[in-house]
Amino acid sequence: MGDLTLLETIIIAIVEGLTEFLPVSSTGHMVITQSLLGVESTEFVKAFTFIIQFGAILSVVVLYWKRFFQLNRTPAPADATPLKRFLHRYDFYWKLLVAFIPAAVLGLLFSDAIDAMLESVTVVAVMLILGGIFMLFCDRIWGNGSEDTPLTEKRAFMIGLFQCISMIPGVSRSMATIVGGMAQKLTRRAAAEFSFFLAVPTMFAATLFKMLKLFMDGGTEILVNNLPALIIGNVVAFIVALLAIKFFISFVTKYGFKAFGWYRIVVGLLILALMGMGYTLEL
């Protein structure tokens, strides 16, 4: 299997599938998982944790395939220009693009700084705890929104700005975008679903970017030698993410985010405790 054993590959992929779409920080969970398994943080292992996101992406597309491949067939305003008619027809993709742009721009401009922050496990732990404390109160701050709140271009862009906060390791992309949606008066369910949709272009771009960097640094042989692990990892992440998304939508609609807040605090404290006991944690 190369740098990872079959068991390590499956366990890491399960953790990725479980945590990628939950507001609990998949990065923080990768830190703990790799440490407990004793997995060396090689160039391939670092790339592996990004590449298996592709399997998780596919789970969203499969689960919501009707939403992803259905154009807006409602009539456009009578006085709409050709451009506005086009954007009206491709409304779903246009709003995803609007929400994706902020993170794409910042990611390209500050990729090195982001990678540097990823080296700090302390940052991950602290942001897990702070984010957890915030999630204990976010339901009280914004409530459950309204079913009548439309997802406008402005609201999509604001959610995209919130997504930029997740570039700080440990914040959680899912948490940032869901909170952004709730701040725009969307219901918890609508905010969570748009967070899933936005994950597709965002995670695909991040995965592609990491793979290109690896190729440019001469990592083609590394990927070829570890191809079985990549295939198995993506398949496992896909299956587990499908189940995680279904659970999350049902749970958060009924109970809100407080349980995830407490969970984040526990994980953050666990990371700090492991570091305090002398464990060398790496991303």
N, C-alpha and C positions, 0 to 999 in steps of 0.2 A: 504493500500500500504506500510505500515511500515514507514521507515524514510523519504520517499519522497511521496508527493501527486501525483496523476495521472498527473496533469498539470505540476508540477515540473519535473517529470520523462520525459515527452514528450519534454519539452523545453530544458532540458540539453542534451537529446539525439539528438535533432535537431542541437544544437550548435556543438556537437561532430561530427556529420555527415558532417556538413558544413565546419568545420575548420580542420579536421584531415589531409586531403590531400592537403590543400591549404597552401602556405608558410606564414601563419599568426599567428601561435602558438595556438594550441587548448588549451594549459595550460592557457595562458593569458585570453582567452575567458571564460574558466571555472571559473576563479577568478571573473571576472565581473558578469557573469551569476548567480553564487551562491550568490554573494553579493546582487545583485539587487532583487533576489527572497527571500532573507533572509533565505537561507538554511544553517542549522548548519552543520559544517564540521565533521560529525561523521565518525567512522571507515567504516561503510557501504558506505556512500557517497563518501569517498575517493576511496574505492574499486570499486564502481559503475562506476566512470569516467574511470577506466581502463578496466573493464569487458565489457562495451558496445563498446569498440574498436573492439571486435570480430565481431560485426555486420558490422562495417566499413571494416574490413578485407575481409569479405565474398563478399562485393560489388566489390572489386578489382578482386577477383577470378571469380565471375560471369561475370563481364564486359569483362575480358580478358581470358576467360576459354580456348579458343583455344591455346593461348600462354602458359598457365600454364600446359596444358595436352598434349602438342605436343613435341615429341622427335625430335632431329636433325637427319634428314634422308639423309643429304648430305654425300657423300663419305668421309671417313677419309683419311688422307695422306697415301700413300702406305707403307711408312716406319714406320708408327706409331706403338708404343708398345701396348700390350693389354690394359694397363692402359689408355694410351692416346686415344685409340679407345673408351673405356668406357666413358671417360670424354667428348669426342667429341659427343657421342650419347646423353649424359645427360648435354649438354653444358649449357642450360638455368639454370638448378638447381645448377650446379657447380659454375657458376658465382654469383648466388644469395648467395650461401654458402660463397664464397670468400669475398663478400661484407658484409655479416652478421657477420663474425668472429670478426672484431675489436670491434664492439659495444657489442657483447656478452661477450667477455673477459673483457673489461673495466666495463661493467655492473655488472658482478659477483664480480670483485675485489673491486669495489668502490660503491656498492649499498647503503651502509649506508651514504656515503658522498653525493651521488646524492639525497637521500631522505632528507638529511639536507638542501641542496640547495633548494629543493622544498618548504621548509617552508618559504622562503624569497620571498614575493610578490614584493619587491623592485627590486630584481634581475630580475624577470620576466619582469617588466615594463621597466627597463633600457635596457635589451637585445632586447625587442620588438622594442624600439626606435633605438638602434644601428643597429639592423638587417634591420630595415626599411630604414635607411639612406644608408646602403650598397646596398640594392636592387634597390635604385634609379639609381645606377651606374653600376650594374652587367651586364646589356645588353651592355653597352658601352665598358666594360672591355673585355668581351668574345664574343660578337656578338651572332649569331645564330648557330655557329658550322657548321658542314658539314654532309650531308646525307651519305657521303662515309666513315665517321669515324666508325670503328668497335668497338664493346664493347669487349675489350680483358680482360684477367684475371687481368692484371696490372691496367687497368682503373677501373674495378669493385672494386678492393681492395682500390684504391684511393678514390672512392666514399664512400666506407665503412669507411675510415678514416674520411672523412668529416662528416659522420653520427654521429661520436663520439662527435662532437661539440654540437650536439643537446641535449646532456645530461645536458647541462646548460639550466635550465628552461627559456622559452621565446625565445630561438633561433629558434625553429621549426624544427622538423625532416625533414619535406618536403623541407623547404628552404635549409637546409644544404646539403641534398642529390642532390637536383636539381642544386644548385650552384656547387657541386662537379662534377656532370655530365657535366655541361657547361665548367668547368675548364679543363675537359678531351676532349674538342672539340666536344662533342655531341650536336645535335640540341636541342632547348628548348623542343620540343615534345619528343624526345628520352630520354632526361634527366628526364623529368617529368614522363614518363611511367616507366622507371627503378626505379624511386623513389617510385612509387606505388607498383611495384613488390617487392621491398626490404622491404616495409612496412609490407608485409604479415608475413615473418618469424620473423621480429623484433618485431612487435606489438604482435604477437601471443606469443612469448617467454616472453615479458614483462607482458602480461596479465596472462599467466600461472604462472609466478614467483610470481606475486602479490597475486594470488589466493592461491598458496601453502603457502605463508607466512601467509595469513589470516587463512587458515585451521590449520596451526601449532600453531597459537596464539589462537586457540579455537573459530574461527569465523564461524564455520559451521552453527550454529543456526542463526547467523546474515543473512547469505546468504539464508537459507531456509525461514526465516520469510519475506524476501524481494524478493522472487522469482518472483512474478508478475512484479515488477518494472524492474528486470533484463531482463525478456523476452520482455516486451514492449520497453524498452530502446534499446535493440539490434535490434529489428525489425525496429524501427524508424531510428536508426543510419544507418542501412543497406540501407533503401530506400533513405534517404537524401544524403548519401555518393555517391550513384549511380549517382544522379543528379549533385552533386558538381563536381565529376570527369569529367563528360561529359562537363560541363560548363568550367572548368579550362583548359582542353586540348585545347578547341576551342579558349578561350580567350588569353591564354599565347602564343599560336602559332602565333596569329595575332598581339597582342599588347605588348607582353613582360611583365616585372615584375614591372614596375614603379608604377602602380596603387596599387599593393599590398604593395609596400614600403611606400607610403603615408598612406595607411590604417593602417599598423603596427604602424607608428609613432602616429597616432591619438589614437589608442587603448592604447598604452603605456602611452601617456599623460593623457588619461582618467583614467587609473588605479592610476597614481600619484595624479591626481586631487581628486579622491574619497578618497584616503588615507589622502590627505591634509585637506579634509572636515570632517575627523574623522571617516570614515567608517573603520570597522575592516575587512580586507580582509584576507581570509584564503584559503589554498589549501587542 
